[in-house]
């Protein structure tokens, strides 16, 4: 071997160097007669490798048990894997490769979690490793070395929570049935779908349910919420449990060390209550008695990576597998959980009419006849009746204004033909505050030379008005009143009970005690016109969430026609009624959740090949261009089956994708029961 070194002239010259001999890696010697055999699943994204492989246990790896994370040599490389089974007496003869080493002192997948991961992978037509990657955070050595003391003790629960739940259940307290007097776990578990009452704290209701478990000497509770702000609200509602050291938090925004430390705290029995975001639904809570999911209609509860599992469905699977009690709550009522109630799998829990009458707000739908007759109201795009109510309410307290989108003018269209203006990358064009040139909402490119591809026009008009533009307009309509904006980029957690106008996007509404004097729901018609199957359901959920923040006797105004069914649900404060009617329409049209559906995403030929291999009785819808990507080569095909064949469809698609992966065919992505139809 030679090396280049500078010579006397400063140039690089080739000089002889030491000879290096290539050394061949030693071959792995199989263990001829192992004392035990483990079956592992390789941590690989390839579907055809999603099966068990046998390895031998040696004296150095004798700590490997079911659920352990191990290193194995596979295809000549060291690879992470999970042990799913340990066999003390080998079922077959022959030499096996040994485990390389065991990662960590304890199994990170408990038997319950292991069964849950396998069930989710089968239901969602995904791989075991993809689901396990969400269930178990990455290993962190310093966090692993920390010591955890077992959680002990019970809480003394305020008896007032019995009264709160009595109002929900027509005289029979749900919490009394969730927290059984004998502390036993039933075979099937109590399953309830809960619609929150107006002018109440949902976090306090969750704390009351969890308190029924923590008041007993044993048993754990798990609470899953959409985002970190909801986690903070639950933590604030259980100060006694936090002070007693019974609570662990599993949130997506935690760093690797803290996240793994909290996970190990739960695994080692250091917490009886776990609060977290989406992935916390897999938390290894010892002796789990109660699982609560709040706001199940929020898209944040759907994992954005394959196999796209939904925390609501995972919670239902976990309740079915373990027998723990399940309570799914929401500001309104999702169509999926209403289907649970109709089938008898869960029971409906909703506010009594007396509590709605006593604490509910006065809701009024504003139509074209209520258009502004005042210059200031017209400038703020607020109907005159709502403007007057807001002005009156501001004399005593804050007013909440909900808008559909953040930004200034987030969507534009052609002035001539009204075609939606898009960037060459496919993203929507919008206008930032203080700018006169439209910008792409996806790639950020300026569109100063934009021309409409349909009519050639060059003038733009606003299609939607964002929170920033709304704040500017309302500031002119209510001079001298503080105007606050709360949205995804800048959220306000809580405001004081003082006169102010709060402009918020859905899900970013600040808390206020004792509530807002008035709530204005703008852009209501635009939310109902979204081209999605769940547009009306999602709009109702957002409206109820904002209207619940009104104080008892407060006023709510919505800019949509009173005759519309979603608006009627809000006026009557009867979300289960709306979900029931929506479910009737879905059943008559053969749409989810009345049926199970799988979306196949890929090229036209590839998705046709996968659909042709399906033997379960089904019907096909499509193919159509993938709505999430502006790529003509990527198509979407929907495969629909009856609900009782949903498990068979997921299992069959999983096998078909694995066969195609083994043959190195182009990938086809599968999404079971997609929300974005």
C-alpha positions, -999 to +999 in steps of 0.1 A: +000+000+000+013+035-008+006+070+006+010+105-008+034+128+010+048+162+000+083+161-016+109+188-014+091+209-040+059+208-020+041+185-044+025+152-034+047+122-042+038+085-040+058+067-013+057+031-001+036+024+029+030-006+052+014-036+038-021-043+050-036-078+048-073-082+046-087-104+074-119-124+067-145-121+094-148-152+115-177-175+107-205-178+133-204-212+148-239-227+153-247-241+187-254-278+182-273-286+213-288-254+229-303-255+263-331-232+251-344-217+219-359-183+214-381-172+185-374-136+175-389-111+151-363-090+132-365-053+134-368-048+097-393-028+075-394-056+049-428-073+051-415-107+040-391-108+070-421-103+094-420-138+108-402-156+136-367-169+134-351-194+158-319-187+177-300-206+204-296-193+239-261-196+253-248-190+289-240-154+280-275-147+267-295-167+292-313-136+303-333-135+270-370-140+277-402-132+259-403-094+253-365-089+255-347-067+230-317-087+216-290-085+189-287-113+164-267-120+133-290-120+103-278-122+067-243-114+079-252-083+098-259-075+134-296-066+137-319-057+166-348-081+173-375-088+198-380-122+215-416-134+212-412-169+226-387-188+247-387-226+244-367-244+272-370-277+253-362-273+216-390-285+193-366-294+165-332-309+162-303-292+144-277-265+150-289-229+155-271-196+154-266-181+189-280-148+201-252-122+201-263-104+232-293-092+252-300-055+252-311-042+285-318-060+319-355-065+315-381-074+288-395-042+273-425-059+258-447-074+286-470-103+277-500-080+274-481-055+252-466-082+231-501-096+224-514-061+217-486-053+192-493-086+173-530-078+172-525-043+159-501-055+132-527-080+120-556-056+122-538-028+103-521-052+078-487-040+090-455-055+104-447-064+140-415-043+140-434-011+128-459-014+156-433-023+182-412+007+172-441+029+183-448+009+215-412+009+228-391+041+227-355+039+217-331+026+243-311+051+264-283+037+286-283+065+312-320+063+316-318+025+319-293+029+348-317+049+369-334+033+398-372+033+402-391+028+434-423+008+432-455+030+434-473+024+466-503+039+484-538+049+475-556+082+473-585+096+492-610+107+465-633+136+470-669+122+471-681+151+449-671+132+418-700+108+425-724+137+421-707+148+388-712+114+372-747+109+386-757+138+364-743+121+334-760+088+338-796+095+348-791+086+384-767+057+380-730+068+385-708+054+358-677+059+380-692+036+406-693+008+380-658+017+367-644+015+403-659-016+416-662-019+454-643-052+454-615-039+432-619-069+409-614-069+371-643-082+351-639-106+322-652-082+295-647-049+312-670-019+313-670+000+280-685+035+278-687+063+252-689+096+270-701+129+255-689+158+278-713+182+294-713+219+287-695+244+310-675+216+327-639+206+328-633+173+309-599+170+327-617+170+361-641+143+349-611+122+337-595+128+371-627+115+388-626+083+367-589+078+375-596+085+411-619+055+413-589+033+405-563+051+425-586+050+456-581+012+456-549-004+469-539-019+435-545-014+398-534+012+373-550+037+349-540+050+315-551+083+299-545+090+262-550+125+249-542+142+215-514+166+225-491+180+251-515+208+262-541+182+270-515+162+290-508+193+311-546+198+318-549+162+331-518+166+352-532+198+368-564+179+376-546+152+397-523+171+420-526+146+448-515+117+426-486+138+413-475+147+448-477+110+458-454+100+429-480+078+412-479+095+378-458+090+347-460+111+316-453+096+281-454+125+256-441+127+221-423+161+227-401+146+255-364+140+247-350+105+243-337+102+278-368+114+296-391+095+274-372+062+280-369+069+317-406+075+321-413+043+300-390+023+324-407+038+354-440+024+341-425-009+332-409-014+366-441-006+385-431+030+395-464+045+384-501+036+388-513+064+365-499+071+330-509+102+310-496+106+275-501+112+238-508+087+210-481+061+216-489+060+253-518+036+244-492+008+244-478+018+279-470-013+299-491-003+329-491-032+355-525-045+363-543-021+341-579-015+353-590+016+334-581+031+299-594+065+290-591+081+255-601+117+252-612+134+220-610+103+199-619+122+167-587+142+167-564+133+138-534+136+162-544+101+175-537+085+142-501+075+136-486+090+104-463+061+097-472+026+085-493+008+095-512+040+104-529+027+136-555+047+154-551+051+192-589+047+196-589+013+178-558+002+197-575+011+230-605-010+220-583-039+211-565-036+245-598-036+264-609-067+245-576-085+251-571-076+287-606-070+300-597-035+313-625-009+315-625+015+286-640+050+285-638+070+252-647+107+257-652+136+233-667+171+232-693+156+209-696+120+196-677+103+168-696+081+143-673+051+151-680+052+188-717+056+181-715+024+161-700+008+192-730+019+212-755+008+186-740-027+184-741-031+222-703-033+226-703-001+246-729+020+264-736+056+258-730+082+285-743+117+278-753+148+298-788+147+312-812+172+298-815+189+332-778+196+333-778+209+298-807+232+306-790+244+338-754+249+325-756+249+287-752+280+266-778+297+245-769+288+209-781+308+179-775+301+142-770+332+120-782+333+085-780+357+056-808+378+071-785+385+101-759+402+078-743+433+093-762+465+093-733+484+109-701+495+092-678+482+119-696+448+120-694+445+082-657+452+082-652+425+107-673+399+088-693+393+119-732+393+116-748+422+134-765+401+161-732+384+170-714+418+170-739+433+194-737+402+217-699+403+217-699+441+225-722+435+254-703+405+267-670+424+266-683+446+294-680+417+318-655+392+304-637+376+275-651+366+241-639+336+221-639+337+183-631+304+165-618+305+130-610+275+108-574+283+098-543+301+110-523+325+090-534+357+071-551+346+039-542+309+038-560+301+005-564+320-028-582+314-060-583+329-095-603+361-096-619+352-130-627+315-129-625+308-091-601+279-097-580+272-066-545+288-070-517+263-066-479+263-069-462+240-095-454+217-066-491+213-059-493+233-027-520+260-021-510+297-026-517+320+003-508+356+014-487+364+045-494+395+066-477+426+052-469+409+019-483+415-016-470+384-033-486+350-028-465+322-013-468+284-015-480+268+017-459+237+011-426+247-005-426+284+005-418+296-030-430+330-040-456+331-069-450+366-083-455+355-119-485+332-112-510+326-140-542+305-138-537+273-159-574+272-166-582+308-179-548+325-179-559+351-153-533+367-131-555+382-103-561+364-070-589+366-045-591+353-010-609+320-004-603+316+033-594+341+060-570+331+087-566+339+124-542+367+119-564+385+094-595+379+116-576+395+146-568+425+124-604+430+114-619+424+149-593+448+163-609+475+141-644+464+151-637+466+188-612+495+193-596+496+227-602+459+235-572+435+238-571+410+210-552+377+215-544+351+189-540+314+197-531+288+170-508+259+163-477+281+160-484+302+191-508+287+216-521+304+247-529+280+275-550+301+298-564+336+300-578+357+328-614+365+334-611+400+319-625+417+288-606+405+258-612+390+223-595+357+217-590+345+181-583+308+181-581+279+157-598+246+166-580+228+194-560+260+204-587+277+225-573+289+258-589+278+290-608+304+310-624+301+344-654+304+348-657+305+310-663+329+281-692+353+281-698+347+244-684+323+217-685+331+180-680+302+155-669+317+122-663+299+089-689+273+099-702+268+064-666+264+050-659+236+075-690+217+063-680+221+027-646+202+030-645+173+005-641+146+031-665+119+044-660+131+080-663+169+073-696+173+091-685+150+120-652+169+125-670+203+123-695+193+150-666+181+172-649+214+168-680+235+175-689+215+206-653+219+219-655+256+216-691+260+228-683+240+260-659+268+270-688+292+274-698+299+310-732+288+322-758+310+306-733+323+280-742+329+243-729+310+213-733+322+177-726+301+146-725+314+111-745+286+094-781+279+085-802+266+114-818+239+092-785+221+088-783+189+108-749+196+123-761+230+134-792+215+149-771+191+169-753+221+185-785+241+190-801+212+208-769+201+224-774+165+212-742+152+196-753+115+199-784+123+179-762+137+150-738+108+152-768+084+150-782+100+119-748+102+103-743+065+110-777+057+093-765+075+061-732+056+062-749+023+065-773+030+036-743+041+014-720+012+025-694+035+040-672+033+071-678+025+099-707+004+087-681-015+066-643-021+069-623-005+042-587-006+030-570+020+009-543+006-015-518+033-026-494+028-055-492+026-093-523+015-112-509-019-122-495-027-087-527-019-068-547-039-094-525-069-088-530-067-050-568-063-054-569-093-078-553-114-051-579-107-025-603-136-020-624-122+007-658-111-007-654-074-014-662-045-037-637-020-053-640+018-054-616+035-078-588+038-087-585+076-084-555+098-080-541+099-045-556+130-029-526+135-006-500+136-035-502+155-067-485+126-086-504+112-116-485+079-112-498+073-076-533+060-074-557+050-046-580+020-047-605+013-019-614-023-010-646-025+010-658-056+030-685-062+056-675-055+092-673-092+101-647-098+074-625-069+084-600-091+103-598-115+073-591-086+049-563-073+070-547-107+074-550-114+037-536-081+026-507-086+051-498-119+034-501-105-001-478-076+007-453-100+022-453-122-009-448-091-031-419-079-009-402-113-012-404-111-050-390-075-049-421-061-065-428-024-063-444-015-029-481-010-024-490+009+008-521-003+028-542+019+051-569+001+070-600+023+077-585+056+066-601+087+080-593+110+050-619+096+026 
